[in-house]
Amino acid sequence: MYADRKAVLSLALAVWAVSTLPLTANDTLDLGNVRVPRGEVVQGMIEVPAAGDGVSTSIPVTVFNGAADGPVLTLVAGIHGAEYSPILAMHRVVRELDPAEMSGAVIVVHNANLPAFQRRTIYFGPHDLKNLNRSFPGKADGTVTERIAHVLTETVIKQSDYLIDIHSGDANERLGPAYTAYYAEAGSDEIRAKSRQMTLAFGLDTIVLFKGDLSKSRSRIYTSAQAVALGVPSMDVESGELGVVDDRFIDPIVSGALSVIRDLKIAPGKPAPTNTPHFIVDRARVHSEHDGVWHLAPRIQAGQYVPKGTLLGTITDYHGNPRAEIRAPASGILLIVFGTPPVNEGDNLVVVGMTDTP
Ligand SMILES: [Zn+2]
């Protein structure tokens, strides 16, 4: 959604004039301090000002404002700063787009959580130890992570017609296979249908159906959940693991993002949707009850099918004495499993995806 169009619309409504003015070639996209004229591409840094904590940061973006009218798609990478495959994939996506041949706009958020990227922290921002993907819609006067969420909500999500939030396993997580996901129970029929179409167009075979109607504010703390709650069809991507930089994780993100852009007819070209989707209808998790050291069981790999009760790993204390055996909580695909030794009480060690109701 274009800010200028909104301004024009409210003005038009105020004087009881027509409320459906077409976009003109003069439409500029405004993302805070980053302004992008029609038909141009601009690289800039959206400012996140300091508050009482004295910490300021910025959000690097590349914005393509197409020469012709069309929808605004936002691609978000780096919500978690140690998830590198989305961040590196965006460097390649921006080289594939030309605003002169685009109808609509693409906002590429290269690195949503620059403090976490710079300080190499997993899950949490280094200044406030808050998880950006649990901080939406954010607060203008909150901690720096909450202020990043606020700026993203106000300047990016609210101007988007579609959104893709791109992750990988974090630097301590094995993840497989790469998958997409959308909220299958939230929003209007139209939002669900558009979100689903995005996941199909992205091209990965495994699609997780997120549960929940997002009616409670605590269910809307995730980037894409906040977007759906604001009426923006959205999806998530997970590709990559353990801080590894590898084309086998990056390539599917590049091709998937371009395929969605083409499916939405923002840029010319044929989309490459999946023809063989399979759906994860529910997920089961195991949270650690101990602080200590995680030992992945032999031959356990993310992406494999595990029958309920399969030994996935053990937790020892810091001296090496056994404290707990962790077993598959349900039969299904092992989507995520911890791959490095540190484990803390409450950590989500395991996610199993079920292809049918257990
Ligand atoms: Zn993540």
Residues whose N, C-alpha, C, O or C-beta is under 5 A from the ligand:
A	BS01	ZN	H80 E83 H167 S168
